[in-house]
Amino acid sequence: MKDNELIVCRDVSLGYEGKSVLTDLDLTIAKGDYLCVVGDNGSGKSTLMRGLLGLIQPQSGTIEHAPALKHGAIGYLPQQTRAQRDFPATVLEVVLSGCLNRQGLYFFYTPAQRSEAMMNLGKLGILELKDACYRDLSGGQQQRVLLARALCAASQLLILDEPITGLDPAAAQDLYKTLAYLNQKEGMAIVMVTHDLKAALKSARTVLHIGRKGLFTGTASDYLASPQGRRFREELES
Ligand SMILES: Nc1ncnc2c1ncn2[C@@H]1O[C@H](COP(=O)(O)OP(=O)(O)OP(=O)(O)O)[C@@H](O)[C@H]1O
């Protein structure tokens, strides 16, 4: 594995109970990458995220992580469920819980972790909400809180699964701007599953399309020229 590589998938198959959802996947995520993962419902995008996170093991092939990413140092923003939206905790508590992966067996948060949580709330423009109850927030505010939480876990890589679901267009734009800032100014690598191609392709450097006829990986402009991506080009140019 090279120095600038974070995750390398070689000839990977992923699936459940002996049935494959994804096969023949070769993918490298390097430092500072911005990868958008697109494809139809049920094509295996979330399954791939679980594989990258090490939550499921490949049926064949290998998924190698850089030493810096071991011990859970990947920020993850999963698809939100109804129960998670009603979570009864303050914003600061939710954000701090992102530090749990890194603190081993210690139960109490350190002052350094508290200031990191506050810093991430500030970065996302929601510091004034720190004592608010998470479940009383709007969808857009909740998504920012979860992103601040993911940042507490992330040192070099953020994985986001459909982060703009349920957000209005303005809140979605804000989220994309924040991600572009984190990627360009802080060098955070981003892997994002999305159905919102128009906005996503503006920031993404690489696109992975998971389709019934196989996988496509290439730059955003290669994707728009490809058979899989061509149909989106007119939409983007309008
Ligand atoms: N825990 C599981 N056990 C068995 N099968 C599963 C499990 N999770 C997902 N699958 C199956 O794997 C396939 C891919 O699901 P996945 O959630 O990865 O798709 P997706 O591309 O993320 O879909 P969407 O765009 O709808 O979120 C589907 O057929 C799904 O039914």
The ligand as an SDF file (V2000), in Angstrom:
LIG
                    3D

 31 33  0  0  0  0  0  0  0  0999 V2000
  -28.2920   -6.9720    6.0350 N   0  0  0  0  0  0  0  0  0  0  0  0
  -28.6380   -7.4700    4.8430 C   0  0  0  0  0  0  0  0  0  0  0  0
  -28.8880   -8.8040    4.6980 N   0  0  0  0  0  0  0  0  0  0  0  0
  -29.2230   -9.3310    3.4910 C   0  0  0  0  0  0  0  0  0  0  0  0
  -29.3520   -8.5970    2.3700 N   0  0  0  0  0  0  0  0  0  0  0  0
  -29.1340   -7.2800    2.4450 C   0  0  0  0  0  0  0  0  0  0  0  0
  -28.7580   -6.6430    3.6810 C   0  0  0  0  0  0  0  0  0  0  0  0
  -28.5900   -5.3110    3.4560 N   0  0  0  0  0  0  0  0  0  0  0  0
  -28.8440   -5.1370    2.1320 C   0  0  0  0  0  0  0  0  0  0  0  0
  -29.1600   -6.3060    1.5370 N   0  0  0  0  0  0  0  0  0  0  0  0
  -29.4730   -6.4950    0.1050 C   0  0  0  0  0  0  0  0  0  0  0  0
  -28.3380   -6.1070   -0.6580 O   0  0  0  0  0  0  0  0  0  0  0  0
  -28.7410   -5.4160   -1.8410 C   0  0  0  0  0  0  0  0  0  0  0  0
  -28.0500   -4.0640   -1.9010 C   0  0  0  0  0  0  0  0  0  0  0  0
  -28.5270   -3.2520   -0.8210 O   0  0  0  0  0  0  0  0  0  0  0  0
  -27.8890   -1.8420   -0.4850 P   0  0  0  0  0  0  0  0  0  0  0  0
  -28.6180   -1.2870    0.7060 O   0  0  0  0  0  0  0  0  0  0  0  0
  -26.4230   -1.9760   -0.4220 O   0  0  0  0  0  0  0  0  0  0  0  0
  -28.2840   -1.0050   -1.8050 O   0  0  0  0  0  0  0  0  0  0  0  0
  -28.1990    0.5560   -2.0960 P   0  0  0  0  0  0  0  0  0  0  0  0
  -27.5700    0.6980   -3.4510 O   0  0  0  0  0  0  0  0  0  0  0  0
  -27.5280    1.2620   -0.9700 O   0  0  0  0  0  0  0  0  0  0  0  0
  -29.7360    0.9540   -2.1780 O   0  0  0  0  0  0  0  0  0  0  0  0
  -30.5080    2.3570   -1.9270 P   0  0  0  0  0  0  0  0  0  0  0  0
  -30.1250    3.2920   -3.0490 O   0  0  0  0  0  0  0  0  0  0  0  0
  -31.9500    1.9490   -2.0120 O   0  0  0  0  0  0  0  0  0  0  0  0
  -30.1280    2.8700   -0.5510 O   0  0  0  0  0  0  0  0  0  0  0  0
  -30.2630   -5.3270   -1.8080 C   0  0  0  0  0  0  0  0  0  0  0  0
  -30.7790   -6.3460   -2.6200 O   0  0  0  0  0  0  0  0  0  0  0  0
  -30.6060   -5.5660   -0.3560 C   0  0  0  0  0  0  0  0  0  0  0  0
  -31.8390   -6.2090   -0.2260 O   0  0  0  0  0  0  0  0  0  0  0  0
  1  2  1  0
  2  3  1  0
  2  7  2  0
  3  4  2  0
  4  5  1  0
  5  6  2  0
  6  7  1  0
  6 10  1  0
  7  8  1  0
  8  9  2  0
  9 10  1  0
 10 11  1  0
 11 12  1  0
 11 30  1  0
 12 13  1  0
 13 14  1  0
 13 28  1  0
 14 15  1  0
 15 16  1  0
 16 17  2  0
 16 18  1  0
 16 19  1  0
 19 20  1  0
 20 21  2  0
 20 22  1  0
 20 23  1  0
 23 24  1  0
 24 25  2  0
 24 26  1  0
 24 27  1  0
 28 29  1  0
 28 30  1  0
 30 31  1  0
M  END
$$$$
